[in-house]
Amino acid sequence: MPVAPRTQINILQQPTSAAWLSQAIANLDIILLDHSHCERKAAACALNLMFRYPAHQDLVTKLTAIAIEELEHFEQVNRWLARRGVPLAPLNAPPYGSSLKQLVRRQEPERLLDSLLMAALIEARSHERLGLLGEHCPDPELAAFYRGLMASEARHYGVYWVLADQYFERSVVQERLEEMATVESEILATLHPEPRIHS
Amino acid sequence: MPVAPRTQINILQQPTSAAWLSQAIANLDIILLDHSHCERKAAACALNLMFRYPAHQDLVTKLTAIAIEELEHFEQVNRWLARRGVPLAPLNAPPYGSSLKQLVRRQEPERLLDSLLMAALIEARSHERLGLLGEHCPDPELAAFYRGLMASEARHYGVYWVLADQYFERSVVQERLEEMATVESEILATLHPEPRIHS
């Protein structure tokens, strides 16, 4: 199954607000630290799905590649933190991830579908927001770094979408994706007071 | 802190029995499938420690590299499975891992020390056993693959040992390592009836 063109998998219901961008630009170090956590969580998300579905050959193959790439990005973000003198530190997660997780149904095969679509939505939103930072970040080298990440991150949400499309009927995928994307945009409609990639 | 020479970190109390090698050679496909699971678990183990100690800079840096390498090995083992026509499938874990986990004390900082030493012991045992397969596997190409993995796997147990040595007094590390290594060898003294990397 070929990857759908990007316009067809541009799955976000609402674009990120200007308020988020202002908050992020005013707090670049915290955003970078949160970004580090996001890359590690993205790797863990891929790995968790590989543990849950160890016999799904295509899922395992594709998510191994994603997990490796996320860990490489994690390394790169951590080098940027070191360069800016920001020590690694824990950071409270915004409600975004846990709110999305509540959408995942518990029984199979719905659990697999929802998990793939949740990951697709998170990747799509990260892609959009890193793109905004790549465009508007006042540090030109850091902006270039964000644009560089974009080039390789762009594929991830497509991979999750293609896996969903492979294991489920397309009409089922589309309908559930719309439902989940609506909630995803609703979660972000109110800006979280702490600056985060998904605030 | 330089890495100690290999002789000093050859931490296993008892060598693997001839019985394990015979069992493994007679069940190469199952061993390969279990090996795939082991590589994925090793990546997850590194990632879990990175989640638990997000501000331990050196641990995070070194375990990111290990997690990436384990996932690359996972990919390579899975290609070998495909080549031999063995489908990915779940497999009951032998008691080895859960028995070792019972040694990990719950309070910090003992939990960190024990977790690092448990990982070091598992890596050391894997290293030893993959070495035996590299030497005795009747398929010369598969044997060469095991020897190739050895070259890069050899460092992992050293990394866990060095991290333990960095965060704790050496005498404390040595004493606890001896205690845990004794139990590790005891667990393997009775061959598990199902062929596994750690049967």
Interface residues (C-beta under 8 A of the other chain):
Chain A: H37 R40 A43 A44 L47 M50 F51 P54 A55 H56 Q57 V60 T61 T64 A65 A67 I68 L71 E72 F74 E75 N78 P87 L88 A89 P90
Chain B: H37 R40 A43 A44 L47 M50 F51 P54 A55 H56 Q57 V60 T61 T64 A65 A67 I68 L71 E72 F74 E75 N78 P87 L88 A89 P90
